[in-house]
Amino acid sequence: MNLSLLMQYLVIGLAVTLSAGYVIRRQWPEQLRNARVVCAMPLLRKGRAAWLQSVGRIIAPAPRLAGEGGCGGCDGCGPASS
């Protein structure tokens, strides 16, 4: 296989992956947050290696604040205040 053709495939694959990531973040933020929690929790258990716990902290989403909206977005879903 030609090296330039391989580089072209890698660039196209990277563009498709980044595009899919953007769509997932914009369209399904709550499901993405849940998936990150599910992936991070086993890594954060006591007894795991320190490097695994640090990877788990990187994967884990930021904690929610009390007044934050349900989806973690702009909080513009509620009714307009009068």
Biopython code that builds the backbone (N, CA, C, O; Angstrom):
import numpy as np
from Bio.PDB.StructureBuilder import StructureBuilder

atoms = [
    (1, "MET", "N", (0.851, -1.175, 0.000)),
    (1, "MET", "CA", (0.000, 0.000, 0.000)),
    (1, "MET", "C", (0.894, 1.234, 0.000)),
    (1, "MET", "O", (1.920, 1.284, 0.679)),
    (2, "ASN", "N", (0.491, 2.194, -0.754)),
    (2, "ASN", "CA", (1.233, 3.423, -0.888)),
    (2, "ASN", "C", (1.128, 4.239, 0.406)),
    (2, "ASN", "O", (0.061, 4.285, 1.019)),
    (3, "LEU", "N", (2.199, 4.867, 0.818)),
    (3, "LEU", "CA", (2.227, 5.640, 2.064)),
    (3, "LEU", "C", (1.273, 6.823, 2.005)),
    (3, "LEU", "O", (0.621, 7.130, 3.003)),
    (4, "SER", "N", (1.175, 7.492, 0.864)),
    (4, "SER", "CA", (0.266, 8.635, 0.769)),
    (4, "SER", "C", (-1.189, 8.185, 0.880)),
    (4, "SER", "O", (-2.009, 8.906, 1.449)),
    (5, "LEU", "N", (-1.524, 7.016, 0.352)),
    (5, "LEU", "CA", (-2.876, 6.495, 0.472)),
    (5, "LEU", "C", (-3.175, 6.135, 1.926)),
    (5, "LEU", "O", (-4.287, 6.371, 2.399)),
    (6, "LEU", "N", (-2.219, 5.577, 2.632)),
    (6, "LEU", "CA", (-2.381, 5.262, 4.051)),
    (6, "LEU", "C", (-2.594, 6.534, 4.865)),
    (6, "LEU", "O", (-3.452, 6.570, 5.746)),
    (7, "MET", "N", (-1.821, 7.575, 4.578)),
    (7, "MET", "CA", (-1.985, 8.854, 5.280)),
    (7, "MET", "C", (-3.374, 9.447, 4.993)),
    (7, "MET", "O", (-4.007, 10.011, 5.886)),
    (8, "GLN", "N", (-3.837, 9.318, 3.759)),
    (8, "GLN", "CA", (-5.167, 9.812, 3.404)),
    (8, "GLN", "C", (-6.233, 9.075, 4.209)),
    (8, "GLN", "O", (-7.158, 9.705, 4.722)),
    (9, "TYR", "N", (-6.124, 7.767, 4.328)),
    (9, "TYR", "CA", (-7.078, 6.989, 5.120)),
    (9, "TYR", "C", (-7.035, 7.386, 6.592)),
    (9, "TYR", "O", (-8.078, 7.460, 7.242)),
    (10, "LEU", "N", (-5.853, 7.639, 7.119)),
    (10, "LEU", "CA", (-5.735, 8.050, 8.517)),
    (10, "LEU", "C", (-6.380, 9.412, 8.758)),
    (10, "LEU", "O", (-7.059, 9.605, 9.767)),
    (11, "VAL", "N", (-6.176, 10.346, 7.851)),
    (11, "VAL", "CA", (-6.774, 11.677, 7.994)),
    (11, "VAL", "C", (-8.297, 11.591, 7.898)),
    (11, "VAL", "O", (-8.998, 12.245, 8.670)),
    (12, "ILE", "N", (-8.816, 10.802, 6.971)),
    (12, "ILE", "CA", (-10.262, 10.640, 6.833)),
    (12, "ILE", "C", (-10.832, 9.953, 8.072)),
    (12, "ILE", "O", (-11.892, 10.346, 8.561)),
    (13, "GLY", "N", (-10.155, 8.947, 8.577)),
    (13, "GLY", "CA", (-10.603, 8.261, 9.792)),
    (13, "GLY", "C", (-10.617, 9.185, 10.997)),
    (13, "GLY", "O", (-11.537, 9.127, 11.813)),
    (14, "LEU", "N", (-9.613, 10.033, 11.115)),
    (14, "LEU", "CA", (-9.571, 11.007, 12.204)),
    (14, "LEU", "C", (-10.705, 12.020, 12.083)),
    (14, "LEU", "O", (-11.326, 12.379, 13.083)),
    (15, "ALA", "N", (-10.977, 12.476, 10.874)),
    (15, "ALA", "CA", (-12.061, 13.437, 10.661)),
    (15, "ALA", "C", (-13.414, 12.808, 11.003)),
    (15, "ALA", "O", (-14.255, 13.465, 11.617)),
    (16, "VAL", "N", (-13.635, 11.571, 10.624)),
    (16, "VAL", "CA", (-14.896, 10.887, 10.929)),
    (16, "VAL", "C", (-15.035, 10.681, 12.427)),
    (16, "VAL", "O", (-16.120, 10.871, 12.976)),
    (17, "THR", "N", (-13.958, 10.295, 13.099)),
    (17, "THR", "CA", (-13.997, 10.081, 14.541)),
    (17, "THR", "C", (-14.287, 11.378, 15.284)),
    (17, "THR", "O", (-15.112, 11.388, 16.197)),
    (18, "LEU", "N", (-13.634, 12.460, 14.918)),
    (18, "LEU", "CA", (-13.888, 13.752, 15.553)),
    (18, "LEU", "C", (-15.315, 14.232, 15.298)),
    (18, "LEU", "O", (-15.947, 14.798, 16.190)),
    (19, "SER", "N", (-15.821, 14.013, 14.098)),
    (19, "SER", "CA", (-17.190, 14.415, 13.781)),
    (19, "SER", "C", (-18.196, 13.626, 14.608)),
    (19, "SER", "O", (-19.160, 14.194, 15.122)),
    (20, "ALA", "N", (-17.979, 12.331, 14.737)),
    (20, "ALA", "CA", (-18.880, 11.499, 15.541)),
    (20, "ALA", "C", (-18.825, 11.916, 17.009)),
    (20, "ALA", "O", (-19.858, 11.952, 17.678)),
    (21, "GLY", "N", (-17.645, 12.230, 17.512)),
    (21, "GLY", "CA", (-17.517, 12.695, 18.891)),
    (21, "GLY", "C", (-18.259, 13.998, 19.123)),
    (21, "GLY", "O", (-18.886, 14.178, 20.167)),
    (22, "TYR", "N", (-18.193, 14.899, 18.169)),
    (22, "TYR", "CA", (-18.901, 16.178, 18.289)),
    (22, "TYR", "C", (-20.415, 15.959, 18.328)),
    (22, "TYR", "O", (-21.114, 16.563, 19.142)),
    (23, "VAL", "N", (-20.913, 15.098, 17.449)),
    (23, "VAL", "CA", (-22.349, 14.827, 17.410)),
    (23, "VAL", "C", (-22.806, 14.192, 18.712)),
    (23, "VAL", "O", (-23.855, 14.558, 19.242)),
    (24, "ILE", "N", (-22.044, 13.255, 19.229)),
    (24, "ILE", "CA", (-22.406, 12.595, 20.488)),
    (24, "ILE", "C", (-22.437, 13.603, 21.627)),
    (24, "ILE", "O", (-23.365, 13.581, 22.435)),
    (25, "ARG", "N", (-21.456, 14.476, 21.711)),
    (25, "ARG", "CA", (-21.424, 15.491, 22.782)),
    (25, "ARG", "C", (-22.587, 16.458, 22.680)),
    (25, "ARG", "O", (-23.125, 16.875, 23.706)),
    (26, "ARG", "N", (-22.991, 16.830, 21.466)),
    (26, "ARG", "CA", (-24.065, 17.807, 21.284)),
    (26, "ARG", "C", (-25.453, 17.197, 21.421)),
    (26, "ARG", "O", (-26.348, 17.838, 21.971)),
    (27, "GLN", "N", (-25.653, 15.982, 20.937)),
    (27, "GLN", "CA", (-26.982, 15.393, 20.889)),
    (27, "GLN", "C", (-27.332, 14.550, 22.116)),
    (27, "GLN", "O", (-28.498, 14.488, 22.507)),
    (28, "TRP", "N", (-26.347, 13.909, 22.722)),
    (28, "TRP", "CA", (-26.603, 12.996, 23.838)),
    (28, "TRP", "C", (-25.653, 13.252, 25.003)),
    (28, "TRP", "O", (-24.863, 12.374, 25.349)),
    (29, "PRO", "N", (-25.711, 14.448, 25.625)),
    (29, "PRO", "CA", (-24.761, 14.746, 26.703)),
    (29, "PRO", "C", (-24.986, 13.882, 27.949)),
    (29, "PRO", "O", (-24.019, 13.502, 28.609)),
    (30, "GLU", "N", (-26.231, 13.567, 28.281)),
    (30, "GLU", "CA", (-26.512, 12.777, 29.477)),
    (30, "GLU", "C", (-26.035, 11.332, 29.302)),
    (30, "GLU", "O", (-25.473, 10.751, 30.231)),
    (31, "GLN", "N", (-26.252, 10.754, 28.129)),
    (31, "GLN", "CA", (-25.796, 9.398, 27.871)),
    (31, "GLN", "C", (-24.268, 9.327, 27.853)),
    (31, "GLN", "O", (-23.687, 8.345, 28.313)),
    (32, "LEU", "N", (-23.623, 10.358, 27.327)),
    (32, "LEU", "CA", (-22.162, 10.406, 27.339)),
    (32, "LEU", "C", (-21.647, 10.496, 28.767)),
    (32, "LEU", "O", (-20.669, 9.836, 29.117)),
    (33, "ARG", "N", (-22.300, 11.311, 29.594)),
    (33, "ARG", "CA", (-21.904, 11.426, 31.003)),
    (33, "ARG", "C", (-22.052, 10.085, 31.710)),
    (33, "ARG", "O", (-21.167, 9.675, 32.462)),
    (34, "ASN", "N", (-23.180, 9.396, 31.468)),
    (34, "ASN", "CA", (-23.394, 8.090, 32.090)),
    (34, "ASN", "C", (-22.348, 7.076, 31.637)),
    (34, "ASN", "O", (-21.866, 6.283, 32.446)),
    (35, "ALA", "N", (-21.998, 7.093, 30.373)),
    (35, "ALA", "CA", (-20.978, 6.173, 29.858)),
    (35, "ALA", "C", (-19.616, 6.457, 30.494)),
    (35, "ALA", "O", (-18.870, 5.529, 30.809)),
    (36, "ARG", "N", (-19.291, 7.745, 30.683)),
    (36, "ARG", "CA", (-18.021, 8.083, 31.323)),
    (36, "ARG", "C", (-17.990, 7.612, 32.768)),
    (36, "ARG", "O", (-16.959, 7.142, 33.248)),
    (37, "VAL", "N", (-19.133, 7.739, 33.471)),
    (37, "VAL", "CA", (-19.200, 7.270, 34.855)),
    (37, "VAL", "C", (-19.020, 5.760, 34.911)),
    (37, "VAL", "O", (-18.277, 5.252, 35.751)),
    (38, "VAL", "N", (-19.700, 5.037, 34.014)),
    (38, "VAL", "CA", (-19.604, 3.575, 33.989)),
    (38, "VAL", "C", (-18.168, 3.126, 33.703)),
    (38, "VAL", "O", (-17.703, 2.141, 34.277)),
    (39, "CYS", "N", (-17.473, 3.831, 32.832)),
    (39, "CYS", "CA", (-16.085, 3.465, 32.513)),
    (39, "CYS", "C", (-15.118, 3.825, 33.635)),
    (39, "CYS", "O", (-14.139, 3.113, 33.859)),
    (40, "ALA", "N", (-15.384, 4.921, 34.341)),
    (40, "ALA", "CA", (-14.444, 5.408, 35.347)),
    (40, "ALA", "C", (-14.581, 4.694, 36.686)),
    (40, "ALA", "O", (-13.581, 4.510, 37.381)),
    (41, "MET", "N", (-15.784, 4.288, 37.067)),
    (41, "MET", "CA", (-16.002, 3.726, 38.403)),
    (41, "MET", "C", (-15.132, 2.506, 38.714)),
    (41, "MET", "O", (-14.555, 2.455, 39.801)),
    (42, "PRO", "N", (-15.008, 1.528, 37.824)),
    (42, "PRO", "CA", (-14.138, 0.387, 38.161)),
    (42, "PRO", "C", (-12.671, 0.779, 38.352)),
    (42, "PRO", "O", (-11.944, 0.126, 39.102)),
    (43, "LEU", "N", (-12.243, 1.834, 37.679)),
    (43, "LEU", "CA", (-10.848, 2.260, 37.788)),
    (43, "LEU", "C", (-10.575, 3.009, 39.089)),
    (43, "LEU", "O", (-9.427, 3.088, 39.526)),
    (44, "LEU", "N", (-11.612, 3.558, 39.709)),
    (44, "LEU", "CA", (-11.431, 4.375, 40.909)),
    (44, "LEU", "C", (-11.576, 3.589, 42.208)),
    (44, "LEU", "O", (-11.474, 4.171, 43.288)),
    (45, "ARG", "N", (-11.809, 2.289, 42.127)),
    (45, "ARG", "CA", (-11.971, 1.493, 43.342)),
    (45, "ARG", "C", (-10.665, 1.415, 44.128)),
    (45, "ARG", "O", (-9.571, 1.491, 43.570)),
    (46, "LYS", "N", (-10.819, 1.263, 45.436)),
    (46, "LYS", "CA", (-9.630, 1.104, 46.290)),
    (46, "LYS", "C", (-8.919, -0.189, 45.924)),
    (46, "LYS", "O", (-9.545, -1.179, 45.545)),
    (47, "GLY", "N", (-7.625, -0.158, 46.045)),
    (47, "GLY", "CA", (-6.826, -1.328, 45.725)),
    (47, "GLY", "C", (-6.305, -1.335, 44.300)),
    (47, "GLY", "O", (-5.446, -2.151, 43.962)),
    (48, "ARG", "N", (-6.802, -0.453, 43.466)),
    (48, "ARG", "CA", (-6.291, -0.357, 42.101)),
    (48, "ARG", "C", (-4.950, 0.359, 42.107)),
    (48, "ARG", "O", (-4.628, 1.104, 43.032)),
    (49, "ALA", "N", (-4.186, 0.120, 41.069)),
    (49, "ALA", "CA", (-2.897, 0.789, 40.928)),
    (49, "ALA", "C", (-3.123, 2.301, 40.808)),
    (49, "ALA", "O", (-4.160, 2.754, 40.323)),
    (50, "ALA", "N", (-2.143, 3.053, 41.253)),
    (50, "ALA", "CA", (-2.266, 4.512, 41.243)),
    (50, "ALA", "C", (-2.463, 5.051, 39.834)),
    (50, "ALA", "O", (-3.215, 6.005, 39.639)),
    (51, "TRP", "N", (-1.801, 4.456, 38.853)),
    (51, "TRP", "CA", (-1.942, 4.957, 37.496)),
    (51, "TRP", "C", (-3.339, 4.663, 36.949)),
    (51, "TRP", "O", (-3.861, 5.449, 36.159)),
    (52, "LEU", "N", (-3.956, 3.546, 37.351)),
    (52, "LEU", "CA", (-5.318, 3.251, 36.934)),
    (52, "LEU", "C", (-6.303, 4.239, 37.563)),
    (52, "LEU", "O", (-7.252, 4.675, 36.911)),
    (53, "GLN", "N", (-6.075, 4.587, 38.822)),
    (53, "GLN", "CA", (-6.938, 5.559, 39.478)),
    (53, "GLN", "C", (-6.806, 6.937, 38.821)),
    (53, "GLN", "O", (-7.790, 7.667, 38.709)),
    (54, "SER", "N", (-5.602, 7.289, 38.392)),
    (54, "SER", "CA", (-5.440, 8.585, 37.720)),
    (54, "SER", "C", (-6.137, 8.583, 36.357)),
    (54, "SER", "O", (-6.698, 9.602, 35.953)),
    (55, "VAL", "N", (-6.109, 7.461, 35.649)),
    (55, "VAL", "CA", (-6.844, 7.359, 34.387)),
    (55, "VAL", "C", (-8.338, 7.471, 34.650)),
    (55, "VAL", "O", (-9.054, 8.111, 33.880)),
    (56, "GLY", "N", (-8.819, 6.854, 35.731)),
    (56, "GLY", "CA", (-10.223, 6.944, 36.096)),
    (56, "GLY", "C", (-10.640, 8.369, 36.414)),
    (56, "GLY", "O", (-11.746, 8.782, 36.067)),
    (57, "ARG", "N", (-9.765, 9.126, 37.073)),
    (57, "ARG", "CA", (-10.080, 10.527, 37.373)),
    (57, "ARG", "C", (-10.121, 11.376, 36.104)),
    (57, "ARG", "O", (-10.882, 12.341, 36.029)),
    (58, "ILE", "N", (-9.321, 11.030, 35.125)),
    (58, "ILE", "CA", (-9.336, 11.748, 33.847)),
    (58, "ILE", "C", (-10.628, 11.447, 33.091)),
    (58, "ILE", "O", (-11.229, 12.345, 32.502)),
    (59, "ILE", "N", (-11.051, 10.190, 33.108)),
    (59, "ILE", "CA", (-12.254, 9.777, 32.384)),
    (59, "ILE", "C", (-13.516, 10.302, 33.059)),
    (59, "ILE", "O", (-14.472, 10.669, 32.376)),
    (60, "ALA", "N", (-13.534, 10.345, 34.387)),
    (60, "ALA", "CA", (-14.742, 10.713, 35.131)),
    (60, "ALA", "C", (-15.178, 12.138, 34.802)),
    (60, "ALA", "O", (-14.343, 13.036, 34.692)),
    (61, "PRO", "N", (-16.486, 12.345, 34.646)),
    (61, "PRO", "CA", (-16.973, 13.700, 34.390)),
    (61, "PRO", "C", (-16.917, 14.555, 35.649)),
    (61, "PRO", "O", (-16.822, 14.038, 36.762)),
    (62, "ALA", "N", (-16.975, 15.855, 35.459)),
    (62, "ALA", "CA", (-16.969, 16.778, 36.599)),
    (62, "ALA", "C", (-18.255, 16.605, 37.404)),
    (62, "ALA", "O", (-19.312, 16.338, 36.832)),
    (63, "PRO", "N", (-18.173, 16.753, 38.714)),
    (63, "PRO", "CA", (-19.393, 16.618, 39.517)),
    (63, "PRO", "C", (-20.376, 17.734, 39.198)),
    (63, "PRO", "O", (-19.991, 18.847, 38.840)),
    (64, "ARG", "N", (-21.653, 17.404, 39.338)),
    (64, "ARG", "CA", (-22.704, 18.391, 39.069)),
    (64, "ARG", "C", (-22.903, 19.288, 40.269)),
    (64, "ARG", "O", (-22.761, 18.861, 41.414)),
    (65, "LEU", "N", (-23.235, 20.538, 39.993)),
    (65, "LEU", "CA", (-23.570, 21.489, 41.037)),
    (65, "LEU", "C", (-25.060, 21.407, 41.327)),
    (65, "LEU", "O", (-25.815, 20.880, 40.510)),
    (66, "ALA", "N", (-25.495, 21.911, 42.462)),
    (66, "ALA", "CA", (-26.890, 21.783, 42.884)),
    (66, "ALA", "C", (-27.856, 22.468, 41.924)),
    (66, "ALA", "O", (-28.933, 21.926, 41.675)),
    (67, "GLY", "N", (-27.530, 23.607, 41.386)),
    (67, "GLY", "CA", (-28.453, 24.343, 40.535)),
    (67, "GLY", "C", (-28.325, 24.035, 39.064)),
    (67, "GLY", "O", (-28.960, 24.695, 38.241)),
    (68, "GLU", "N", (-27.525, 23.058, 38.712)),
    (68, "GLU", "CA", (-27.264, 22.768, 37.317)),
    (68, "GLU", "C", (-28.449, 22.056, 36.681)),
    (68, "GLU", "O", (-29.166, 21.315, 37.354)),
    (69, "GLY", "N", (-28.657, 22.275, 35.390)),
    (69, "GLY", "CA", (-29.771, 21.669, 34.672)),
    (69, "GLY", "C", (-29.663, 20.161, 34.592)),
    (69, "GLY", "O", (-28.631, 19.585, 34.933)),
    (70, "GLY", "N", (-30.725, 19.526, 34.142)),
    (70, "GLY", "CA", (-30.789, 18.074, 34.087)),
    (70, "GLY", "C", (-29.818, 17.446, 33.113)),
    (70, "GLY", "O", (-29.293, 16.366, 33.386)),
    (71, "CYS", "N", (-29.562, 18.086, 31.987)),
    (71, "CYS", "CA", (-28.695, 17.481, 30.983)),
    (71, "CYS", "C", (-27.258, 17.987, 31.094)),
    (71, "CYS", "O", (-26.373, 17.466, 30.416)),
    (72, "GLY", "N", (-27.010, 18.987, 31.932)),
    (72, "GLY", "CA", (-25.683, 19.548, 32.041)),
    (72, "GLY", "C", (-25.376, 20.544, 30.956)),
    (72, "GLY", "O", (-24.222, 20.937, 30.785)),
    (73, "GLY", "N", (-26.385, 20.963, 30.217)),
    (73, "GLY", "CA", (-26.196, 21.888, 29.109)),
    (73, "GLY", "C", (-26.398, 23.325, 29.531)),
    (73, "GLY", "O", (-25.880, 23.768, 30.556)),
    (74, "CYS", "N", (-27.155, 24.045, 28.732)),
    (74, "CYS", "CA", (-27.311, 25.484, 28.941)),
    (74, "CYS", "C", (-28.372, 25.832, 29.964)),
    (74, "CYS", "O", (-28.474, 26.993, 30.361)),
    (75, "ASP", "N", (-29.150, 24.887, 30.396)),
    (75, "ASP", "CA", (-30.251, 25.074, 31.340)),
    (75, "ASP", "C", (-31.313, 25.993, 30.759)),
    (75, "ASP", "O", (-31.969, 26.729, 31.496)),
    (76, "GLY", "N", (-31.486, 25.955, 29.452)),
    (76, "GLY", "CA", (-32.501, 26.757, 28.790)),
    (76, "GLY", "C", (-33.768, 25.977, 28.488)),
    (76, "GLY", "O", (-34.601, 26.435, 27.706)),
    (77, "CYS", "N", (-33.927, 24.815, 29.087)),
    (77, "CYS", "CA", (-35.070, 23.956, 28.796)),
    (77, "CYS", "C", (-36.321, 24.361, 29.564)),
    (77, "CYS", "O", (-37.434, 24.047, 29.141)),
    (78, "GLY", "N", (-36.158, 25.039, 30.662)),
    (78, "GLY", "CA", (-37.291, 25.367, 31.518)),
    (78, "GLY", "C", (-38.160, 26.456, 30.913)),
    (78, "GLY", "O", (-37.801, 27.052, 29.898)),
    (79, "PRO", "N", (-39.309, 26.716, 31.542)),
    (79, "PRO", "CA", (-40.191, 27.765, 31.036)),
    (79, "PRO", "C", (-39.572, 29.154, 31.245)),
    (79, "PRO", "O", (-38.761, 29.368, 32.146)),
    (80, "ALA", "N", (-39.974, 30.062, 30.403)),
    (80, "ALA", "CA", (-39.470, 31.429, 30.496)),
    (80, "ALA", "C", (-40.021, 32.091, 31.753)),
    (80, "ALA", "O", (-41.201, 31.942, 32.069)),
    (81, "SER", "N", (-39.182, 32.812, 32.462)),
    (81, "SER", "CA", (-39.647, 33.480, 33.682)),
    (81, "SER", "C", (-40.392, 34.750, 33.314)),
    (81, "SER", "O", (-40.007, 35.459, 32.384)),
    (82, "SER", "N", (-41.465, 35.035, 34.050)),
    (82, "SER", "CA", (-42.297, 36.212, 33.761)),
    (82, "SER", "C", (-41.846, 37.425, 34.525)),
    (82, "SER", "O", (-42.441, 38.494, 34.393)),
]
sb = StructureBuilder()
sb.init_structure("model")
sb.init_model(0)
sb.init_chain("A")
sb.init_seg("    ")
for serial, (resi, resn, name, xyz) in enumerate(atoms, 1):
    if name == "N":
        sb.init_residue(resn, " ", resi, " ")
    sb.init_atom(name, np.array(xyz, "f"), 0.0, 1.0, " ", f" {name:<3s}", serial, name[0])
structure = sb.get_structure()
